[in-house]
Structure formats: structure tokens, C-alpha cells
Amino acid sequence: MKKKIDLSAPLLLRGYRFMKRLYEMICKLEVIISASFLLLTVFVIFFAAVSRTFGYPMNWALDFALLVFTWGVFLAADFSYRENKFLNVDFIVTKFPKPLQRTLEIVIYLIVLAFLVFLVYQGSILSVFTWHRTFQGIPSLSYTWVTISVPLCSFLMVISTVLKLRTILRNVKK
């Protein structure tokens, strides 16, 4: 069912709603792609091993598996981070008073945000420098398709971090 755009709403509010729906679509697509790529990695490696056993090695299989595994892992990392599915060691922090817990959470998210921005920047540089490098088994494919997963997925994690910080700061004001 398509949602109708309310033309009476202010332009900024319509833009916000559009971006929110776009982000939700990207999140759903991210889960589908990451699960598919991780499953595809398993199948490609399995069939490569079977074909090598019968004397028909697939020279491109490991390179292709590396490509889809890298994308699958980084996309799944953003999903896990966004849904708070990462391993969380907080047995010490839970002993602190609530205001200190929130402050520590904000500080930790700011450190994570700085690291992710660093990954976006350095990953972009790495992607440019690997443009002329190709896979051994797939010589027509640039290695940049692997390295670009770092800055792009880190950027998605930047968005997740900013949304987490926004939620925390909104709850602090209440």
C-alpha cells in the first residue's frame, strides 16, 4: 500500500518523512543483501571445493567469495550495530548512577563516531588507490569493489550512530 504525500505539510516535514522512508528501505535492503551475500559465500566456496575435488577448479571462486563475504560482513555489522546485537560488556557500567551511564554512553558513541568517520575517510583513500589492482581469478574486476565496502558501510554506521546519539540526547532532555 502506497502512502500518499500530504501536500499541506511543510516542505521540510515532507522531506523528513521521505528521508525516513528511504532510510527504512535501505535498512531492509541491507539485511536482505547481507544475508544473501553470506549465504552465497558459503555456496561458492562449497562448489569450488567440490569442483576442485573432481579436477575442475574454479579459479574465480575464492576471489568472488572474498568480494561477497566482505560486503555481507560489513552490511551485517551495520544491522547488528543498529539493532544493538553486538556483544555488550556492561557489568561495570550498570553499577554506576543513571546520569553517569548516559554520559558514558554518549562519550562511547562519540568515540565510535570519530572512528567511523576515520574509516570513511581512509577507506575512500584506499578505494582510490586500489582502482588499478585486479583479482587474480577475475582480472577484469577491480579490487576497489572490495575496499569500497569499508567506507560505504562505515557511512551507514555513522548514520546509525547519529540516530543513537539523537535518541539518547532526546531522552536526557525529558
N, C-alpha and C positions, 0 to 999 in steps of 0.2 A: 504494500500500500504506500503510495507516494504521499509525502507530506506537502501540503500547499504552502507556498510562501506568502506570508502575511505582508501585503504591500503597505499597510497602515503603520507597521512597526518602523522605528527609525532605522536608517541605513546601517548604522553601526551595530545595532542589535541583530539585524538580518545577517550581517557579515559574521558576527559572532556565532550565530546558530549554524550558518553554513560551515564555518571552520570546525565547529564541534562535531557536526555530522561527518565531515571529511576525515577528521581525526579518528572517529569511531570506526569508519570504514577501513582506514589504514590499519587500525589495531586488529580488526577481524581478519583482514588480508594477511597481516603479519603472522598470525597464528597458523593460518592455512598454509602459507608458503613455508614457514619454518618446519612444521610437522611433515609436510610433503618432501622437503629437501632432506631432512634427516632420514626419512624412510627410503628415499631414492638413493641416498648414500649407501645404506645397508644393502639394497638390492644390487647396485652397480658393483660393489666390492664382492658380493657373493657370486654374481655371474662371472666376474672377471676371474675369480679363483677357480670356479668350475670349468670355465673355458680353457684356462691355463693347464688345468689337470688333463684335459683331453687334447692338449697340444695346439690349441688355438688362442694364444694370448691376445688380450685386448689392450694394446699399448696406451690407448687414451683413457682407460677406465680409472686409473688412480688419479690422474690429473682432473678428470671430470668430478670424481668423488671429492677431491680436495675443494674444488670450486663450490659445489652444492653444500658440502659439510660446513664450510666457513660461513656461508650465508645463513644456513639453517641455525648454526650455533649463535651467531650474533643477533639474529632476529628473535630467537627463543630467549636470549638473555634480556632483551628489552621487555618481552612479555612477562618473564619471571620477575623482573625488577618492578614493572608497573603493577603487577598483581601481588607484590610482597611475598613471592615464593622462594626467594633466596634464603639460604641458611642465615639465621639471625641469632647471634650470641649476645643476649642482653640480660643475663642473670645478675650482673653487677648494676647495670643501669636501672633496672626495675627497683632497686633498693633506694634510689635517690628520690627526693621530692618531685612532684609533677612538674613544677616550673623549671627545675634543673633538667629533667628528662626532655622537655620540649626544647630547651636551649641547646642541649647536646644534639638532639635530632636535627635542629636547624644547622648547627655547625657541621655535622657529619654530611648533611645534604649539600652544603656549600662546598665542602672539600670534594665530594663526589662530582659536583657540577664543574668545579675547576679542572678535575682530572678528565672529565668527558670532553670539555672544550679543548683541552690539550690533545686528546685523541682525535678529535675532529680536525684540528689544525695539522698535527703531524701526520695523520693518516691521509689527508689530502695531499700533502707534500710527497709522501711515499707513493701514492697512487700515480702522481705525475711522473715520478722517476722510474716507475716500473712499466711505463707505457710500452717501451720497446722490448721488454722481456716477454718471451713467449713460453708456453708449456712445452715440455719435451714431447709428450704424446699428442698434443694438439697444437702444432706450430702456427696455425692461423689465428689462435686466440691469445690475446694479450693477458698477461698476469695481473694487469690492473683490475680485471673483473674480480679477482680475489681480494686485492688490497683495498679496493674502494668500499668493501663491506664494512671495514672498520670505521671510517668517518661517517658513512651514511647511517649505520646502526647506532653509532655513538650519538649522532644528532637526534635520533629518535629517543635515545635515553636522556638526552638533555631536555627534551620536551617533557618526558615523564618526570624528571627531577624537578623541573619548574612547576609542574602541576602539583607534585607532592609538597613542595615548599609553599605554594599558594594555599593549599588546603590547611597546612599547619598554621600559617600566619592568619588565616581567616578564623580558625578555631581559637587562637590566642586572644583575638580581639573580643570574642564572646564572653 
